Amino acid sequence: MATPTRVQTPAEVIPAREQLIQAYRAMYMARRLDDREVLLKRQNRIFFQISGAGHEAVQVAAGLVFRPAHDWFYLYYRDRALALMLGVTAEQMLLGSVGAADDPASGGRQMPSHWANRELNIVSRSSATGTQYLQAAGCAQAYRYLDPESDEVTLVTSGEGATSEGEFWEAMNAACLENLPLVFLIEDNGYAISVPVEKQTAGGNVAQLLAGFPNLKRIEVDGTDVIASYAALSEAAAYARERKGPALVHAQVTRPYSHSLSDDERSYKTKAERDLEAARDPVLRFPEWLVSEGILDRQGLQVIVHEVDQEIQQATDRVLRADPPPKGSALQFLYSGTVDPTSAEFEAEPKFTGEARTMVDELNLTLHEEMRRNSRIVVFGEDVADCSREANLAEVKGKGGVFKTTAGLQIKFGSDRCFNSPLAEAGIIGRAIGLAERGIKPVVEIQFFDYIWPAMMQLRAELATLRWRSNNGFSAPVVVRVAIGGYLNGGAIYHSQCGEVIFTHLPGLRVVMPSNALDACGLLRTAIRCDDPVMFLEHKRLYREPYNRSQHPGPDFTIPFGKANVVKSGQNLTVVTYGAVVQKMLQAALQVEQRNPDKTIEVIDLRTLSPYDWETIRASVEKTSRVMIAHEDCLSWGYGAEIAARIASELFEHLDAPVGRVGALDTWVGYNPQLENEILPQVENLAAEAERLLQF
């Protein structure tokens, strides 16, 4: 069970004199940098400021305990003193404050205090609170694949407010389930902006709430005391390094400044409360302790103060002359600069063998081939393993996913490379991000598209933005496989929805939706081999359709992203579509052409939705002068609206009719088959719109 302790400080864990002096220097520098940024903000020379004041003592202790460029770090915005201890310089911090091009954390793309440094293993953080916990869990798991003998640990930090987020609890569950070498440092200053801890956390103490988590070492400490904090963190780090399990240090700190310069703490804190906090200020107390212990005298303190003040002034003078991000750089690093999945490198001719196979069988075989080729691929999600209780595999067939897409992967490659996750979608994506940041290739499954929404913060705020926000410092080329779509009786609201347009709206994310077995194989292989995050949408209705089967095209068959397939040529109408609507449109085209023998319809299967093949659309519309976009998702604000708008903007002079669109009704998919048929686009709807445009 969890082991709560309150730290006593034996003499043998007190840092050496040089370390204590280093700690004071970092504490003082952190506070003076806060003050300098406050001044610069009031002078309108920077654009945002948030301080780490009051947190410095426990942070410098962490900097003495953990090892930059060996351990891994997921810091939060108040961790200025810790970042200094790990090796980030004052000038680098101020470059972030002014948003300079040379800001090593983000190149001026993120607010200041979003610490990141590839060489030091400080992973880029977003502004979202609590999302870092799950990524840290994935990062901590990565050592098992990269160096099982390593004693590295991962440190993840936050204030107490972020522990209210669901991701914190999902990460804690994963850390204890997997016995991960993960240290949680909770810097509790008593407030989440203006909300006091007793209104934020049941009982007012998050460490006490964690009492039931197995193998979790819990330590409470006065986070304004450098020596006690050093002892606490040393104990926590040793516990994790010895692979006994995760540890949590709950450090009571202060917040003598407001949450940020956008906040005024006098609106909710009394003068008496602020005076009590001031009396515990570690930047004032620690130097007095150093003098009383004979570690430094007053003159030594003044030397440090003078040196730090001079360094900050000189750094300020330099960064105020620093260049901003160059014009034209805004689109840099949305995607990988080393692997281009749209390039001819991914053009491959199929080498067919064997019997025709369904889409689900081709996906399964492709996963087997790619896992054999690349030992860093791991597959996980809900129910994807054959059987979590491995001993039972002698008696049971095994599951391998609700649609059998991952069948046999655990049996073939072992439980480290194919395993079941808890039922927690944010946990799946967040852990995958952390693994991918370390060089592992996660191919994860969200069982139904309809349940992807708990992971939306991880997908949108984290996965899609990582490369761009870190100015190419970090990336997470995760493949997210998702079963999507309707046309299956009985799916209803929570098993039959589309919604792909929400993800095509995210810069930095590739979105793929094959319509047949051959494309599914080639596009999945490209997704796995490319260096960007990919949302791979697999239409459930198409998994076992006989008409879309294919022989296996070989273990190196790939299809470039952004290259559509003209599945039917025609002269009088272009139809742009994808997914399950492709086959329905082919059926509709046949009906329309039978009734209009002098007309032919061209059908384009986009295959990838972001990027999409504008040149093929353009060439077809210039030929036919009429165009229709058809998709299964709701019509209003749907995927087709963007293509229709672009056609109207760029190809208007080629059009002889309005741009047509067909989609689902603007409602949810219903349970009754007749209701579902009414809601989703059918062959007759597609045919009717095609004939309207042809007759216009």
N, C-alpha and C positions, 0 to 999 in steps of 0.2 A: 504494500500500500504506500501512499505518499508519506513522506517523512518531513513534516514541518519542523524547522529548527530556527532558533534565533542565534545569530553569530556571536561567539566569544572570540577574542582576538589573541591567540597565542603568539609569543614573541617570534617564533620561527616563520610566521607568515607575514611579518612586517616587511615591506619592500626595502631594498637597499637605499642608502642615502642619495645616490645619483638618481634613482628612480623617483624618489620623493621630490627632488628638486625639479626633475622633468615634469612631474605631475603638476606642481605649482605653476610652472611656466605655462603649461597648456591651459590650466584653469584661468589664470589671469589673462592670457591671450584670448581665450574664448569670450570672456566677459568684455574685454576691450573691443573685440570685433563686433559684439552685439551693440555696444555703445556707438562705435563708429558707423555702423549701418543705420542706427536710429538717427544719427546726425545727418547722414547722407540722404535718408528718406525725407527728413524734414526740409532739406535743401532741394528736394525734387531731383536729386542726381541718381537715385535708384528708385525702384518702382514697388518694392515690397520688402517687409522685414518681419522676421519671427525669431525670437531669441531662445537660447538654451539656458538662460540664467537660472540658477538654483539647482540645476541638474549636474553641475560640473564634477562634483566629487565622485559620484558613482561612475561617471563616464571615464574619468582618468584612471580609476581603478580598473575598469574593464580594459582600457588601453594597455595597462601593465600586464594583464593576465592573458589576453588573447593575442594571437600572432598574425600580423598582417602578411598577406601573400601566402599564408598556409591555411589559416582558418578562413571562414567565409562570413560576410557581414551584411545584414539587412537592417540598416539604420533608419531612424526617423528624424524628422526635421529639427528636433531639439538637440541632436547628438553632435553639436559642434566640437565640444572638448574631446569626445571620443574620436571623431574624425581627425582632429589634430594629432592625437596620440598615435593614430594608425599611420600617419604620414601625409595627410592632406595639409597643404601649406596655407598660411594666412592670405597670401596673394591669390592662390587658386580659389579660396572662398570669396574674396572680393571680386574676382573676375565673374563669379556666378552672380554676385549682387548687382553688378552693372549690366549683366546679360551679354558679356563679351563673346566674340567668336572663339576666343581661346579658353573659355570656361571649360575645364576638362570634364566636368560632370555632365554637361548637356549642350555645350556650344551656344548658350543663351536661349535654349528652348524651354527650360523649366524655370520655375521660381527659384530664388536662392534657397540654400539649406536643404536641397535635395541631393544628398551626398552620393557620389559614384566615382569609382576609380578602378579600372580594370586590373591594373598591376597590383593593387593592394587587396583585391577580392572584395571590394565594397560595391555591392550590386546596385544598379540604378533603382531608385524608388520613385513612385508616383505620389501624388497628393492624396490619394485615397487612403483612409485610415483602416488598418487591419488587414488589407489585402496581402501584405508582405509575409504574414505568418505561414500561409500555405506554400508560398514559393520557397520560404526558408525550409519547410519540411521536405520539399522535393530536393532542394540543394543538399540537405543533410543526408538524404537517402543515396545521393549520387556516388558517394565514396565506395559503396559496395560494388559498383560496376567499374569504377576507375582505378581504385587502389584499396582493396579490402584490408590491407595492413596499416593503412594510414591512421594516425590518431587525430586527424583534423576534426574540428567541431564547427558548427554553424551558430552564430549569435544573431538573434533577432530581438529588436527593441521596440518599445512604444510607450506611450503614456497609458494611464489606467483607463482612459475613456475608450480607447480602441479595443479593449478586451470585451466590450459589449457587442462587438461585431461577431456575426456567426462564423466568419473565417477563423477567428481566434479559437473557437471551440472545435471546429473541424480540424484545425492544425494540431491542437492538443490531443485530440482523439487519435489522429494519424501518428503522431510522435510516440504516443504510449503503445499503440497497436504494434508499431514497427520497431519500437525500442531505438529511436533515432538519436544520434549524438547532437542534440539541439538544445541550446540554452536560451530561454526566454528571459529577457531583462525588462521588467515593468517598472518604469520610472513614474511613480505615483506622486504627483504634486497636488492632489486633492481636487483638481478641477478639470473638467472637459469643457474648455472655454469658460462658460459661466455656470455650468452644471456641477454642483459639488458631488463628491464621490458617493455619499450616502444616498443620493438620488440617481446615481448612475449604476451602482453595483449593489446587489442585494447583500446586506450586511456590511457594506462599506469596505470590504477587503477581498480582492479577487483570489488571493492565495488560499484563503479559507474555503472558498467555493470549490477549489480543485482537490479537496481532500480525498475524493474517491478514485482519482486517476492512478492506476497501478504503475509502479516503477518511476513515478515522478518525484524527484527531490524538490522540495519547496523550502526556500530560505527567505526569511524576512530580515531586513537590515535597515539601519538609518543611512539613507543614501546621501546625506550631507557629511558623513564621516568617511574620509578616504580610507583609513586603515580598516575599519569594519567592513566597508564595501569591498576592499581588496580581499579580505579573508572570505567573504561570502562568495565572491565570484571565483576565487581560486577553488573553493570547495565544489561549486557547481561545474566549473570547467573540468576538474579532475574526474568527477562523476561521469560526465559525458565522454571524456577521452577514454575512460576505462570501459566504455560501452555498457554501462549499467542502465542507461536510459536517459531520457531528457531531464532537464532541471529548470526550475523557475526561481529567479531572484526577484522578490518584491521589495523595491527600494523606496522608502519614504523620502521624497525630496521637496523642494519648495519652488514657487514660481513668483519671484519678487517683481517681475515685469508683467505687463498684461499679456494675454494670449498672443497677440500680434499688435502691430500699430493700427490695425483696424478695430481694435478692442480697447475698452477702458475698464480695467478691473475695479476701479472705484465705484462703478455702477452696481456691483454686487458683493464686494468685499469690504468689511468694516475696517476702520483705521486700526483697531486693536488686532484684528487678524493679520493685517499687513505688517504691523509692528512685530508680531510673533514670528512671522516668516523672516523678516529682516534680521532678527536675532539669531536665526539658524543659517544665515548666509554662508555657504562653504568658502567662498572666495575671501571673506573676511576672517573666518575662523581658522582655516587651514594654515595661513602664514603665521598666525599667532602660535599655533601648535608647533610649527617648525622651529620658531625662535625658542619656545619653552623647552623643547627637546634638544636644543643645541645643534640642530641640523643646519640652520642658517642663522646669521645675525641680521640686524636691521640693515646694515650696509649691503649684505648679500641680496636681501629682498629688493633694495632700491636698484641694485645693478640689473636684476631681472626685469623690474618694472620699466627702467629706462630702455633696456634693449628691446623689450616687446613693444613699447610705445613707438620707438624709432622704427622698428620693422613694419608696424602697421601704417605709420605715416608714409614711409617710402613706398610700401605696396599700394597704398591709396593713390598716391601721386601717379604711379605707373598705370593702374587700372582705369583711372579716369581718362586716360589718353588711349585706352585700348579700343580696337576696332570692333564695331558690332558685327553680327553675322552678315556675310556678304549678300548683296542683292542677288536674287536668283538661286539661293541655296535652300529655299523653303521646302522643296520637294526632294532634297537629298536624303538618302538613308531611310526612305519609307520601306524599301525592299533591299534585299541583298545586292551588293555590288560584285559579288564573286560568282554566284550561280544565277543564271537567268532562265527561269523555266519556260519563257516564251521563245527561246532561241532555237535555232536549227539543231543545236546539240541534242535536243529532245525529240527530233524527228527520227523515227525508226520504222523500218518496214517489218510487219509481222512475219513470223516464221511459224506457220500453223502446224500443230500436231494434235492428235487425239480426237476424241468425240466432241461434239458441240456441248458447251457447258453454260449453265445459267449465270446470271450476274453474281449471285451470292457465292457460287462456287469459284468464279474467277477472282473475286475479291479475296476469298480465303486462300486460294493458291498463290496469289500475288503476295499476300502477307507472309506466307511460308517462305517464298523465294527471297523476299527482301530481308526477313529475319535471318535467313541462312547467309545471306550476302554481308549483312552489317550487324555485327555483334552488339552494337550499341542501341539497337532498336528495342524498346520495351513497349508492351501492349497492356493497358489496364483500363478498367472501367467497371460498371456494374454488370455482374454475371458473365464476364467475358472469358473467364477461366473454364477449364474443363471440370474441375472440382477442387475447391479450396482445401478440403481435407484429403490430402494426397493419398493417404492410405486407402481411401475408398475407391480409388481409380481401378483397383484390381477387380472390383465388383460392379462398378457402374459404367455407363457409356460415356458420361461427361456431357456438359451443357455446351460451352463454347459460344455463348451469346444467345439472346432470345431469338435471333434469326439464324444462328449457327455460322455467322460470318467468321468467328474466331475459333471455331472448333479445331481441336488438335494442337493448337499452338502451345498450350501449357505442357501437354504430353511430350511434344517434340523438343521444346526449348527450355523447359523447366519453369518453376514457379517464380523465379526471380525476374524472368523476362515476360511472363504473361500471368497476371494475377488480378484478382477481384479487389475493387476498392469499396470503401463504405458507400452507402447510398447518399452521396453528397456531391452534387455536380460542381459546385465551386471548388470543392476539394480535389476533384479530378483535374480540372483545368489548372488550378493554382499549383498543385504538385508537379504537373507536367511542365509548367513554366520554369520552376526551380530546377528540375532535372535537365531541361533543354539549355538553360543558362550555363550548365556545366559541360555540355557537349554530348549528353545522352539524346537519343532521338525517340521521344515519346509518340506513339500512335495510340491515341486514347479514344474511347467511345462514349458518347452521350446516347443513352439507350433509345430515347425518343426526343425528337426536336421539341416537342411540347413541354419538356421538362428542362430545357436548357437555361431557362431564365435565372435560376439561382446562381449560375456561373457568369452572368452578364457583366458584372464588374471585372471579373478576371479576364474575360474575353475582350471587352472594349477598353477599359482603363489600363489594362496591364499588357496582355498578349499583343494586341494590335499596335500599341504605342511604343513598345520597349526599344526597338532599334532606333526609331526616330528621336524619342525623348532623350536617349543616351548618346545621341550624335554618333551612332554606329559603335558605341562602346560595348553594348550587350545585344544579344538577340535570343529568340526562343522559337526555333523552327519546329513547332509542334504541329502534328497532323491531328485534327479533331474530326473523327468520323461520326456522322449523325444520321440516324434513320429518320426520314421526313416524308410527309405527304399523305394524301388520302386515297380515294378510290378503293378502299378496303371496307367492306361492310362492318359496321359496329365500332369503328374507331372513335367517332364522336369528337368532342372538343379537345380532349387531352391525348389523342393518339393519331390525329389525322391532319393537323394544321401544317401549313407552309408558313413562310415568313422570312425567306432568304434575303429579301431586300433590306432588312435590318442590318445584315452583315455585309452586304455589298456596299453599304454606306460607310464602312469603317476603313479608312486609309491604313495600309500596312498589312491587311489581311487578304489572302487569296481565297476565292470562293468557287467551288467546283460542283457540278451536278450532272453526272453522266446519265444517258438514257438507255444504254445497252451494255452487254457484258464486255465486249471488246474495248469500248471506251472506258469502262470502269477499271479494267486492268491497266491500261496505258496511263490513265490519268492518276490513279492511285500510286503507281510507281513513280510518276513525276512528282507527285505531292511529297512522297517520302524522300526522294533524292534532292529536292530543291531545298533552299536555305531560308525559306520564309514560312511563317505560320499559315496553315491551310485549313479552311473549313470544307470538309469533304462530305457533301450531302448525298445520301444514298436513298433513293425513293423506294419505299417498302413494297409498293405494288410491282416494281420492276425486278425485285430480287429473283423471282422464279418464273417469270413470263417465258413461255416457249419461243415467242417470236424474236426475242432479242438475244438469243444464245449465240455463242461463238466458240470456235475451236481456240485452244490456248495459243496466243501469239508469241510465246517464248519469254524467257526470264529477263530479257533486256528491252522489252517492248515498252516504249514511252510515247506519250502524245504531248506536244507543247501546249502550255496554257495560252489562252487567247486566240486559239485557232478553231474556228467553227467548222462544222461539217455540213456541206450541202447534201442533204439526204435525198432530195428530189429536185431535179432541175425543172424550170418553167420559164415562161416568157411574159406572163400578164399580171402576176401578183406575187409579191415576196411575203412569206410568213416567217417571222423570227420567233423561235420558241425553244423549249428545253424540257428536260425531265419527262414525266409521264405524258405530257401533252404532245410530245413529238409523234407518237404512234397515233394518237387520236386525230392529229392534224393530217397525217398521211391518209387516214380513212376518210376524213372530211374532204380532202383534196380530190380523192378518187370520185366521191359522190358528185362534187361540184363539176368536175371535168366531164363526167358522164352526162350531166344535164346541160353542159355548155361545151360541146366538143371542139369549139374553136378557141377555147381558153386553156392555158396551162398554168399551174401554180408551182412556184419554187419554195421549198421548205428548208429552212436553215436551223440546224440544231446547234445552239451556242456552245454547249458542253462546259465551258467555263464562264461564269457570270462576272467575275472580277479577277483578271481583266476579261473584257469581251472583244470579239473580233469585229471592230467597226469597219475595217476595209472590206470584209466579205459582205457585210450589210450594205455598205455604200455601193459596191459594184452591182449587187443584185437590184437595189432600188433604182439605180440609174438605168438598168436594163428594163425593168418591168413597169416603172412609174407608179406603182401602187404597192402599199405595204400594210401589213397587219402584224401586231405583236400579241402573242397568246401565252398565258401562263396560268398556273393553277392557283396561285396566291390571289388574295383580294385585288379587285381592279383598282380601287382608289388608292393613290399614293403608292402604287405597286412598282415592280421592277420595270415593267413596260413603259411607265411614264417617262423615265429618263431617256430611253431609246427613242420614244416618240418625239420628245422635245428636241433631241439632237437632230433627228431627221427633219423636223420642221424648220430648224435653224439653219442646217447646213445643206439640205437637199431639196429645199422648197421648190426650186425651179424645175426639178425633175418630176414633181408629183402631178398626177392627173386626177387624184382623188384624195380625200382626207386620210390621215393616218388612222387606221382602225386598231382597236384593242379589244381583247377578250380575256376575261379573268373570272375568278370566283365572285359570287355576290359578297357585298361588304358585311359579312356576318361570320359566325363560327360554323365549323362543320358539325352537322347534326348526327345523331345516332341512327335514326331510322334510315334505311337505304334510299327510300324515295326522297326523303328530305336532303340527304347527302347529294343525290343526283341533281336535285334542283339547285343546290348551292354551288357545286363545282362545275367547271365548263365541260360540256359534253360535245360529242361529234356534231350534233345538230346545231349547237350554238356556234361552233367554229365554221361550219358550212354556211350558216345564214349570214355571218359577217363577211365571209369571203365573197359570197355572191353579191352582197350589197356593194362592196368596193369594186367588184368587176363590172357592175352595171352602172356605176356612178358616171 
